Structures are given as C-alpha cells and as structure tokens.
Amino acid sequence: MLKEKELKTPGLFEALIPIIVLIVLLALNVMLFEDPLGGPNQIVLIIAAAVATIVGLRLNMSFNQLLKGAVNSIMASMPAILILLLIGALAGTWLISGIVPSMIFYGLKVLNPTIFLVASAIVCSIVSVATGSSWSTVATVGIALLGIGKAMGIHEGLIAGAIISGAYFGDKISPMSDTTNLAPAMAGTDLFTHIRYMLYTTVPSILITLLIFLLIGFNLDKSGSVENANALSAAIETKFNITPLVFIVPAVVIWMIVKKVNAIPALLIGSLLGGIFAIIFQPQIIEEIFRSNFKWDAEKDPLPGYAAQSYSAVMNAISSEVRLSSGNEIASELLRSRGMYGMMNTIWLIITALSFGGIMEEAGLLHRITQPMVKKVRSTGALVTTTAGSCLFVNVTASDQYLSIVVPGKMFAKTYKKLGLAPQNLSRTLEDSGTVTSVLVPWNTCGATQTAVLGVSTYVYAPFAFFNIISPFMTILFAYLNIKIARLKSSEVKDVHPANISDEPEDKPVDYLQ
C-alpha cells in the first residue's frame, strides 16, 4: 500500500503567492475595465484559487481535500445566497406594488437635502437595530432612501455611504444580529457584556459619522433639488396609486424579523405579499408589465383575464427585469428592478471569492500568513491593531464576514489571555474590524451584495461609508490610549474556555445566516 505523504508546512512567501497574484490582477482589472465586477474580477479569483491549489498540492495535500475546502466554504454561505435571490424578488414586487414608490413619495415630503444624509443614517440605524440585519435594512428602506436622495441631486456614493453606515451600526450592536452573537462566542464572553463594552467605541464612531454627514449636508449644492423632487413626486403619483396601506407589507416583514423568524421565509413572504398588493392596488402597472413583456397586440387579440395578467406580471417582477415607463428621467431610472436574475452576477462573484477563501483556509495558508503577527505582539495597542488588521485581511482574502470573525477570534484568544486582557476586548475588536469592513471589499459577500441591491459600486460608496471606516481606527485608538480596556482578574483566568483559545484555524466552515 502507498503511504500517505506527510503534509508540509508552507513557508511565508509560499503562502503569500496566491495573495500577490490576486492583488496584482485585481489592480490590473481596475485600470483596464470600467466594471471589473462584471466578470474580470470573478476570473481573477478563479485564477488565484488555482494558484492556491497548486501551492496546496506542493504541500502534499490532495486535490479532493482542497476542493472540499472550496465546496464547504460555498455551502456555508448558501443561506446568504438564497437571501440574496429573495432580496432580488422582494425588490421586484415592492416596486410594482407601489411600496418603494410610496416610500419615495412620502419621504420627499418630509426630508430636505440638508438633513437627508443624517436622517438616512439614523433611519437605517433604527431599522437595523430592530431587525438585526444590515442586508434586510438596505434592501427595504435603503432602496427607497437611495431614490429620494437621487431626486434631491445628492451623489449616489454619499447616499449609499449613509445607508450602509446606519445599517451596519444597527447590525453591529443589535442582540438579534448573527455577528453580534458570533463575536463573543469566539472570544469567550457573553452577549450583553460584549454589546455593553462595544458601545464605548461604537457610539463615538456613529456620532462622528453623523457629524460628517451633517456638515456635508450644509455644504451640498441644493439648486434644483426642490424642482427635481416635485417633478419626481408628480411622476410617481401619476404612475402609481399612492396609499399608506402598502406599508402593511414592510411592517409585516420587519415584525417577522424582530420576532426572530428566519430571514429566508420572512423575505419570501414579503416578496409574495408585495405581489398580492400589486394585484390589488396597481392594476395599471400589472397591465403595463404584461403588455411590455409579452408584446400583446390588443388590436388583434383581446387581453387575457386579469388573473392571467397578474400571474405573468408578478412572476416577471420576481424573476427578471422590470422597467416602467415615465416622462421623468429620474423616475424612469428609479422605476426599474432586476429581480432574481439581476443577482446572478453577484452570486457568481461570491462563489468564486468563497472558492478562493476556502482553498486558502483548507491549505493552512491564511493561518501561516497571520501566525507571525501573533508571536510578535507584546502590547495591548499592538495586539488590537494586529487583530484589526487580521480581520480586514481575512475579509479581503477569504471574502467572508464570518471567517473574518472566526479565524482571528480563534487565533488571538490565547494571546489576549496571556496579556491579561478580558475576552470582551477581543470580541469588540472583531466586530469593530471584521463585521464593518466586510462591506468595503467589492468581492466580499457583503460588498458584492450591497452593490447588487443598491446598484452602486463598492468603489463608489466605500469612501463615504464613514462609520465602517472609522470603527477599526476607533478600537485601535482606545487600545493605545488604554481607554475602557478590561483586564482579567487572577480568579477569572481559569474561566476562559479552552475551546476559544486555540491558535489553530477553524476546521469547519461556520454556517450562519446574514
């Protein structure tokens, strides 16, 4: 019988080769392509995954083992992919039912450009705290706020930055958020200690963010904003039957999420209710979609019954692109959705990114790259900085928000204990650096999703997602200034669970819903 070959430990440069290939080719794509997320970046991730596979084979790992790592990484994110598809469906039916148009219509009545960015961040914060989900927040009120902001003539990157800042603030501190539960589990502390301790850095970060948006609001060019808003309101009112009754649907969805109903059935029910409300309140939209997509010639053939029209229009809104005609240019841009079909490119990006991350993790290359950092840390500030950098590194390389919490959490727990630091220091750093920076990486599941949902490139909104940018620096600043750094008492050291202080990387992918 053939003996199994002994696995080799990768050298640091060897482990870095796939990362170097990835960075070089991604930079080349940015220079050469107008939309690198439309396919070129996916191909680059496949090439980087192939390079990581070659490195793994050199370490005497089998191809099947490496392939299993990629498959496991993808499978762990299947719930997120299903959620992404359902968000596409929800966007379609909430458009044709008048839900999103009604949000825009009423929002234009109460908001003005000066306070719009601040108000958007606050509204998204409240919804996200209540639901525990940044994805659901962006997919519902976020889409409406984007439409309102565009009508006011505000740059779409600024609008998306405000929406994402608010959504991730709520996601980060809500006890119903999966990442808020995952971080303390990895660090070895309890949920409410984690949240209470995290508020010390999170509140200053969001206050600075709101101040920045307020200052930007005072300096915005407001010429033409009133005329644009009035024109858009008139176009929407002409096109749809505007009624607050349609808000029953988002209220039901938010209620289900608050009641901890799984995101997948909640979004599915929200999508179907949107279709039913379209049939009830927007018969003219149903007929327009039917005529447009099936090119029905009413002069030759009478239209089929309303039931057949309704079924066809709703199915079309759920599955594919809908464009509603309007005499207003801004309205025509807003009154469109891409359904589930519009999410396919994002899913392609996520699958290729997770394949790369899964192979890197399975081959032990991520662990090898971060290992030297752990050994050289000697101070609290350096440890928190290294943890924050590792979270960002895993977000970039593994393309998964959860791995950016799990991998550094498992690796650094023992070091925090050795320096006498309480586990809530680690859990706070994981959230301040892992959760919030995921949306700043275009090929990360979070960055790719928000780009698909809002229709705004990660490269465009990332510079304005101030909360997400400030948070890692805030946690590092607190560490170096020794502000709110909890220390372990000698009696507490024995209470640190050994399962949470291993230097070894996570063996299995973590299956959590976004």
C-alpha positions as CSV (number, residue, x, y, z in Angstrom):
1,M,0.0,0.0,0.0
2,L,1.1,3.5,-0.7
3,K,1.9,5.6,2.3
4,E,0.2,8.9,2.8
5,K,2.6,11.7,2.2
6,E,3.4,13.8,5.2
7,L,1.9,17.3,4.9
8,K,4.4,20.1,4.7
9,T,4.2,23.5,6.5
10,P,4.1,26.3,3.9
11,G,6.7,29.0,4.0
12,L,5.6,32.6,4.5
13,F,6.4,33.6,0.9
14,E,4.8,30.4,-0.4
15,A,1.6,31.2,1.5
16,L,1.7,34.8,0.1
17,I,2.0,33.8,-3.6
18,P,-1.8,33.4,-4.2
19,I,-2.4,36.8,-2.4
20,I,0.2,38.5,-4.5
21,V,-1.4,37.1,-7.7
22,L,-4.8,38.2,-6.6
23,I,-3.7,41.8,-5.7
24,V,-1.8,42.3,-8.9
25,L,-4.5,41.0,-11.2
26,L,-7.3,42.9,-9.3
27,A,-5.3,46.1,-9.7
28,L,-4.9,45.4,-13.4
29,N,-8.6,44.9,-13.7
30,V,-9.3,48.3,-12.0
31,M,-7.0,50.0,-14.5
32,L,-8.4,48.2,-17.7
33,F,-12.1,47.7,-17.1
34,E,-14.9,50.1,-16.4
35,D,-16.8,47.5,-14.5
36,P,-14.3,44.8,-13.1
37,L,-17.1,43.3,-11.0
38,G,-19.0,42.3,-14.3
39,G,-16.7,39.3,-14.9
40,P,-13.0,40.1,-14.8
41,N,-12.7,40.0,-11.0
42,Q,-14.5,36.7,-10.9
43,I,-12.0,35.2,-13.4
44,V,-9.1,36.7,-11.3
45,L,-10.5,35.0,-8.2
46,I,-10.6,31.7,-10.1
47,I,-7.0,32.1,-11.2
48,A,-6.0,32.9,-7.6
49,A,-7.8,29.9,-6.4
50,A,-6.0,27.8,-8.9
51,V,-2.6,29.2,-7.7
52,A,-3.6,28.4,-4.1
53,T,-4.5,24.9,-5.2
54,I,-1.0,24.4,-6.8
55,V,0.6,25.6,-3.5
56,G,-1.6,23.2,-1.6
57,L,-0.6,20.3,-3.9
58,R,3.1,21.2,-3.3
59,L,2.4,20.8,0.4
60,N,1.2,17.2,-0.3
61,M,-2.5,17.9,0.1
62,S,-4.8,16.1,-2.2
63,F,-6.8,17.9,-4.8
64,N,-10.0,16.4,-3.4
65,Q,-9.2,17.8,0.0
66,L,-8.6,21.3,-1.4
67,L,-11.7,21.0,-3.5
68,K,-13.6,20.0,-0.3
69,G,-12.4,23.2,1.3
70,A,-13.8,25.3,-1.5
71,V,-17.1,23.4,-1.5
72,N,-17.5,23.7,2.2
73,S,-16.9,27.4,2.1
74,I,-19.6,27.8,-0.6
75,M,-22.0,25.6,1.2
76,A,-21.7,27.5,4.4
77,S,-22.8,30.6,2.6
78,M,-25.7,29.0,0.7
79,P,-28.2,30.7,3.1
80,A,-26.7,34.1,2.2
81,I,-27.0,33.3,-1.5
82,L,-30.7,32.3,-1.1
83,I,-31.3,35.5,0.9
84,L,-29.7,37.4,-2.0
85,L,-32.0,35.8,-4.5
86,L,-35.0,36.7,-2.3
87,I,-33.9,40.3,-2.0
88,G,-34.0,40.5,-5.8
89,A,-37.5,39.1,-5.7
90,L,-38.5,41.5,-3.0
91,A,-37.2,44.5,-4.9
92,G,-39.2,43.5,-7.9
93,T,-42.6,43.0,-6.2
94,W,-42.1,46.0,-3.9
95,L,-41.6,48.2,-6.9
96,I,-44.7,47.1,-8.9
97,S,-46.9,47.1,-5.7
98,G,-46.0,50.8,-5.1
99,I,-44.3,50.1,-1.8
100,V,-40.9,51.6,-2.7
101,P,-42.5,54.4,-4.9
102,S,-44.7,55.3,-1.9
103,M,-41.7,55.4,0.4
104,I,-40.0,57.8,-2.0
105,F,-43.2,59.9,-2.4
106,Y,-43.8,60.4,1.3
107,G,-40.0,60.7,2.0
108,L,-39.7,63.6,-0.4
109,K,-42.5,65.4,1.5
110,V,-40.7,65.3,4.9
111,L,-36.9,65.3,4.1
112,N,-34.7,68.0,2.7
113,P,-31.2,67.9,1.3
114,T,-29.5,69.5,4.4
115,I,-30.6,66.8,6.8
116,F,-31.1,63.9,4.3
117,L,-27.8,62.1,4.9
118,V,-28.0,62.3,8.7
119,A,-31.7,61.2,8.6
120,S,-30.9,58.3,6.3
121,A,-28.2,57.0,8.6
122,I,-30.5,57.4,11.6
123,V,-33.4,55.6,10.0
124,C,-31.2,52.7,8.8
125,S,-29.7,52.5,12.3
126,I,-33.1,52.2,13.9
127,V,-34.4,49.6,11.4
128,S,-31.2,47.6,11.6
129,V,-31.2,47.6,15.5
130,A,-34.8,46.3,15.4
131,T,-34.2,43.6,12.8
132,G,-30.6,42.7,13.5
133,S,-29.9,42.6,9.7
134,S,-28.0,45.1,7.6
135,W,-29.0,43.2,4.4
136,S,-32.7,43.5,5.1
137,T,-32.4,47.1,6.1
138,V,-30.5,48.1,2.9
139,A,-32.9,46.0,0.7
140,T,-36.0,47.7,2.1
141,V,-35.7,51.3,3.4
142,G,-32.2,51.6,1.9
143,I,-33.5,51.3,-1.7
144,A,-36.2,53.9,-1.0
145,L,-33.8,56.4,0.6
146,L,-31.5,56.0,-2.5
147,G,-34.3,57.1,-4.7
148,I,-35.2,60.0,-2.5
149,G,-31.5,61.2,-2.4
150,K,-31.1,60.9,-6.1
151,A,-34.2,63.1,-6.6
152,M,-32.6,65.7,-4.4
153,G,-29.5,65.6,-6.7
154,I,-27.2,64.1,-4.0
155,H,-24.3,61.9,-5.2
156,E,-25.2,58.3,-5.0
157,G,-22.0,57.3,-3.3
158,L,-22.8,59.7,-0.4
159,I,-26.4,58.3,-0.2
160,A,-25.2,54.7,-0.2
161,G,-22.5,55.6,2.4
162,A,-25.1,57.0,4.8
163,I,-27.4,54.0,4.3
164,I,-24.6,51.5,4.9
165,S,-23.2,53.4,7.9
166,G,-26.6,53.3,9.6
167,A,-27.3,49.7,8.6
168,Y,-24.0,48.4,9.9
169,F,-24.2,50.4,13.1
170,G,-27.5,48.6,13.9
171,D,-26.3,45.2,12.7
172,K,-23.2,45.6,14.9
173,I,-25.0,46.3,18.2
174,S,-28.3,44.5,17.8
175,P,-28.6,41.4,20.1
176,M,-30.5,39.8,17.2
177,S,-27.6,40.1,14.8
178,D,-25.7,36.9,14.0
179,T,-22.3,38.6,14.0
180,T,-23.1,40.2,17.4
181,N,-23.7,36.7,18.7
182,L,-20.7,35.1,16.9
183,A,-18.0,37.5,18.1
184,P,-18.5,36.9,21.9
185,A,-18.8,33.2,21.2
186,M,-15.4,33.2,19.5
187,A,-13.8,35.4,22.2
188,G,-15.3,33.6,25.2
189,T,-17.6,36.2,26.7
190,D,-21.4,36.7,26.9
191,L,-23.6,38.6,24.5
192,F,-24.6,41.6,26.7
193,T,-21.2,42.1,28.2
194,H,-20.0,42.3,24.5
195,I,-22.6,44.8,23.5
196,R,-22.2,47.0,26.5
197,Y,-18.4,47.0,26.0
198,M,-18.7,47.6,22.3
199,L,-20.8,50.8,22.8
200,Y,-17.7,52.6,24.1
201,T,-16.2,52.6,20.6
202,T,-19.4,52.3,18.5
203,V,-21.2,55.4,19.9
204,P,-18.2,57.8,19.2
205,S,-17.9,56.3,15.7
206,I,-21.5,56.8,14.8
207,L,-21.6,60.3,16.3
208,I,-18.5,61.4,14.3
209,T,-20.2,59.8,11.2
210,L,-23.4,61.8,11.8
211,L,-21.5,65.0,12.3
212,I,-19.6,64.4,9.0
213,F,-22.9,63.8,7.1
214,L,-24.4,66.9,8.7
215,L,-21.5,69.1,7.6
216,I,-21.7,67.7,4.1
217,G,-25.5,68.4,4.1
218,F,-24.9,72.0,4.9
219,N,-22.5,72.3,2.0
220,L,-24.5,70.5,-0.6
221,D,-25.5,72.2,-3.8
222,K,-29.3,72.5,-3.3
223,S,-30.0,74.3,-6.6
224,G,-32.7,72.4,-8.5
225,S,-33.3,69.9,-5.7
226,V,-36.9,71.2,-5.0
227,E,-37.8,71.2,-8.7
228,N,-36.4,67.6,-9.1
229,A,-38.2,66.4,-6.0
230,N,-41.5,67.9,-7.1
231,A,-41.2,66.5,-10.6
232,L,-40.4,63.0,-9.2
233,S,-43.3,63.2,-6.8
234,A,-45.7,64.1,-9.6
235,A,-44.3,61.4,-11.9
236,I,-44.7,58.7,-9.1
237,E,-48.2,60.0,-8.2
238,T,-49.3,59.8,-11.8
239,K,-47.9,56.3,-12.3
240,F,-49.0,54.6,-9.1
241,N,-51.9,54.6,-6.7
242,I,-50.1,56.0,-3.7
243,T,-51.5,54.9,-0.4
244,P,-50.0,54.2,3.1
245,L,-51.9,50.9,3.1
246,V,-49.0,49.3,1.1
247,F,-46.7,49.9,4.1
248,I,-48.5,46.9,5.7
249,V,-46.1,44.7,3.8
250,P,-42.8,46.1,5.1
251,A,-44.3,46.3,8.6
252,V,-45.1,42.6,8.4
253,V,-41.6,41.8,7.2
254,I,-40.0,43.9,10.0
255,W,-42.3,42.3,12.6
256,M,-41.3,38.8,11.5
257,I,-37.6,39.6,11.7
258,V,-38.0,41.2,15.1
259,K,-39.8,38.0,16.2
260,K,-36.7,36.1,15.0
261,V,-38.4,34.5,12.1
262,N,-35.7,33.1,9.8
263,A,-34.7,35.7,7.1
264,I,-35.4,33.3,4.2
265,P,-39.1,32.7,4.9
266,A,-39.5,36.3,6.1
267,L,-38.2,37.7,2.7
268,L,-40.2,35.1,0.7
269,I,-43.4,36.1,2.5
270,G,-42.5,39.8,1.9
271,S,-42.0,39.1,-1.8
272,L,-45.3,37.3,-2.2
273,L,-47.2,39.9,-0.2
274,G,-45.7,42.5,-2.5
275,G,-47.1,40.6,-5.5
276,I,-50.5,40.4,-3.9
277,F,-50.6,44.1,-3.1
278,A,-49.6,44.9,-6.7
279,I,-52.6,42.9,-7.9
280,I,-54.9,44.8,-5.5
281,F,-53.6,48.3,-5.7
282,Q,-51.8,48.7,-9.1
283,P,-53.8,47.1,-11.9
284,Q,-52.5,49.6,-14.4
285,I,-48.9,48.5,-13.6
286,I,-49.9,44.9,-14.0
287,E,-51.3,45.5,-17.4
288,E,-48.2,47.6,-18.5
289,I,-45.8,44.9,-17.5
290,F,-47.9,42.2,-19.3
291,R,-48.1,44.3,-22.5
292,S,-44.4,45.2,-22.3
293,N,-43.0,41.7,-21.7
294,F,-45.4,39.7,-23.8
295,K,-45.7,42.3,-26.6
296,W,-49.5,41.8,-26.7
297,D,-51.3,43.3,-29.7
298,A,-54.6,44.4,-28.3
299,E,-55.9,45.2,-31.8
300,K,-55.6,41.6,-32.9
301,D,-56.2,39.7,-29.7
302,P,-58.1,40.9,-26.6
303,L,-56.1,40.9,-23.4
304,P,-56.4,37.7,-21.3
305,G,-58.2,37.9,-17.9
306,Y,-56.8,39.9,-15.1
307,A,-55.8,36.8,-13.2
308,A,-53.5,35.7,-16.1
309,Q,-52.1,39.2,-16.4
310,S,-51.4,39.3,-12.7
311,Y,-49.7,36.0,-12.6
312,S,-47.5,36.8,-15.5
313,A,-46.5,40.3,-14.2
314,V,-45.7,39.2,-10.7
315,M,-43.7,36.2,-11.9
316,N,-41.8,38.5,-14.2
317,A,-41.1,41.0,-11.4
318,I,-39.8,38.2,-9.1
319,S,-37.6,36.6,-11.7
320,S,-36.3,39.2,-14.2
321,E,-36.0,42.9,-15.1
322,V,-38.9,45.3,-14.9
323,R,-38.7,48.8,-16.5
324,L,-41.7,51.1,-16.0
325,S,-42.0,54.0,-18.5
326,S,-42.2,57.6,-17.2
327,G,-41.9,61.0,-18.7
328,N,-39.5,61.9,-15.9
329,E,-35.8,60.9,-16.4
330,I,-35.1,60.4,-12.6
331,A,-38.3,58.4,-12.2
332,S,-37.5,56.2,-15.2
333,E,-34.1,55.3,-13.6
334,L,-35.7,54.5,-10.3
335,L,-38.7,52.6,-11.5
336,R,-36.8,49.5,-12.5
337,S,-35.7,46.3,-10.8
338,R,-33.8,43.2,-11.9
339,G,-35.4,40.5,-9.8
340,M,-33.6,37.3,-9.1
341,Y,-31.9,37.4,-12.5
342,G,-30.1,40.7,-11.5
343,M,-28.4,38.9,-8.6
344,M,-26.7,36.3,-10.7
345,N,-23.6,38.2,-11.4
346,T,-23.2,38.9,-7.7
347,I,-23.7,35.2,-6.8
348,W,-21.0,34.4,-9.4
349,L,-18.7,36.8,-7.7
350,I,-19.5,35.3,-4.2
351,I,-19.0,31.7,-5.3
352,T,-15.6,32.4,-6.9
353,A,-14.5,34.5,-3.9
354,L,-15.5,31.8,-1.4
355,S,-13.8,29.2,-3.5
356,F,-10.5,31.1,-3.2
357,G,-11.0,31.7,0.5
358,G,-12.0,28.1,1.2
359,I,-8.8,26.7,-0.5
360,M,-6.6,29.3,1.3
361,E,-8.1,28.2,4.6
362,E,-8.0,24.5,3.9
363,A,-4.4,24.6,2.8
364,G,-3.5,26.5,6.0
365,L,-2.2,29.5,4.0
366,L,-4.2,32.1,5.9
367,H,-3.0,30.7,9.2
368,R,0.6,30.7,8.1
369,I,0.4,34.4,7.0
370,T,-1.2,35.6,10.2
371,Q,0.9,33.4,12.6
372,P,4.0,35.6,12.7
373,M,1.8,38.6,13.8
374,V,0.6,36.6,16.8
375,K,4.1,35.8,18.0
376,K,5.4,39.3,17.8
377,V,2.7,41.1,19.7
378,R,3.8,42.4,23.1
379,S,1.5,45.4,23.9
380,T,-2.3,46.0,24.1
381,G,-2.2,48.6,21.3
382,A,-0.1,46.3,19.1
383,L,-2.4,43.3,19.8
384,V,-5.6,45.2,18.9
385,T,-4.0,46.7,15.8
386,T,-2.8,43.3,14.7
387,T,-6.3,41.7,15.3
388,A,-8.0,44.5,13.4
389,G,-5.5,44.1,10.5
390,S,-6.1,40.3,10.5
391,C,-9.9,40.8,10.3
392,L,-9.5,43.1,7.3
393,F,-7.0,40.7,5.8
394,V,-9.4,37.8,6.1
395,N,-12.3,39.9,4.7
396,V,-10.1,40.6,1.6
397,T,-8.7,37.1,1.1
398,A,-11.5,34.8,2.4
399,S,-14.3,37.1,1.2
400,D,-16.5,36.2,4.1
401,Q,-17.6,38.3,7.0
402,Y,-18.0,35.3,9.3
403,L,-14.5,34.0,8.7
404,S,-13.1,37.4,9.5
405,I,-14.5,36.9,13.0
406,V,-13.9,33.2,13.4
407,V,-10.3,33.0,12.2
408,P,-8.8,35.9,14.1
409,G,-11.0,35.1,17.1
410,K,-9.6,31.6,17.3
411,M,-6.0,32.7,16.7
412,F,-5.8,35.6,19.1
413,A,-7.8,34.5,22.1
414,K,-4.8,32.9,23.8
415,T,-2.7,36.0,23.2
416,Y,-5.3,38.2,24.8
417,K,-5.4,35.9,27.8
418,K,-1.6,35.9,28.1
419,L,-1.6,39.7,28.2
420,G,-4.3,39.6,30.9
421,L,-6.9,41.1,28.7
422,A,-10.6,40.2,29.2
423,P,-12.3,38.5,26.3
424,Q,-14.6,41.4,25.6
425,N,-11.6,43.3,24.3
426,L,-11.2,40.7,21.6
427,S,-14.9,40.4,20.8
428,R,-15.2,44.2,20.5
429,T,-12.2,44.3,18.1
430,L,-13.6,41.5,16.0
431,E,-16.9,43.5,15.5
432,D,-15.2,46.9,15.1
433,S,-12.9,45.5,12.4
434,G,-14.4,42.3,10.9
435,T,-18.2,43.0,10.7
436,V,-18.0,46.6,9.4
437,T,-15.1,46.3,6.9
438,S,-16.7,43.4,5.0
439,V,-18.9,45.7,3.1
440,L,-15.9,47.8,1.9
441,V,-14.4,44.8,-0.1
442,P,-16.0,44.5,-3.6
443,W,-15.7,40.7,-3.8
444,N,-16.7,40.0,-0.2
445,T,-20.2,38.6,0.2
446,C,-21.3,41.8,1.9
447,G,-19.7,44.2,-0.5
448,A,-21.0,42.3,-3.5
449,T,-24.5,42.1,-2.1
450,Q,-24.9,45.8,-1.3
451,T,-23.6,46.7,-4.7
452,A,-26.2,44.5,-6.3
453,V,-29.0,45.7,-4.1
454,L,-28.3,49.4,-4.3
455,G,-26.9,49.4,-7.8
456,V,-23.9,51.5,-6.5
457,S,-20.4,50.2,-6.9
458,T,-18.4,49.4,-3.8
459,Y,-15.7,51.6,-5.2
460,V,-18.2,54.5,-5.3
461,Y,-19.7,54.2,-1.9
462,A,-16.8,52.9,0.2
463,P,-15.1,56.3,0.7
464,F,-18.4,57.6,2.2
465,A,-19.2,54.7,4.5
466,F,-17.6,56.7,7.3
467,F,-18.9,54.6,10.2
468,N,-17.3,51.5,8.6
469,I,-14.0,53.3,8.1
470,I,-13.8,55.0,11.5
471,S,-14.7,51.9,13.6
472,P,-11.4,50.0,13.2
473,F,-9.4,53.1,14.0
474,M,-11.6,53.9,17.0
475,T,-11.0,50.5,18.6
476,I,-7.2,50.9,17.9
477,L,-7.2,54.4,19.4
478,F,-8.9,53.1,22.6
479,A,-6.3,50.4,22.9
480,Y,-3.3,52.7,22.6
481,L,-4.9,55.3,25.0
482,N,-5.8,52.4,27.4
483,I,-9.5,53.6,27.4
484,K,-12.0,51.0,28.6
485,I,-9.6,48.1,28.4
486,A,-10.9,45.4,30.7
487,R,-8.4,43.3,32.5
488,L,-8.6,39.7,33.7
489,K,-8.5,39.1,37.4
490,S,-6.5,36.1,38.5
491,S,-9.7,34.4,39.5
492,E,-11.1,34.8,36.0
493,V,-8.3,33.3,34.1
494,K,-9.5,29.8,34.8
495,D,-12.9,30.7,33.5
496,V,-11.7,31.3,29.9
497,H,-12.9,28.3,27.9
498,P,-10.1,26.4,26.4
499,A,-12.1,25.8,23.2
500,N,-11.8,29.5,22.5
501,I,-8.1,30.0,23.0
502,S,-6.6,27.7,20.4
503,D,-4.1,29.0,17.9
504,E,-5.4,26.6,15.3
505,P,-7.6,27.8,12.5
506,E,-11.3,26.8,12.3
507,D,-11.6,23.3,11.0
508,K,-15.1,23.6,9.6
509,P,-16.9,26.4,7.9
510,V,-19.4,28.2,10.1
511,D,-23.0,28.2,8.9
512,Y,-24.7,31.5,9.9
513,L,-27.4,33.5,8.2
514,Q,-26.7,37.1,7.3
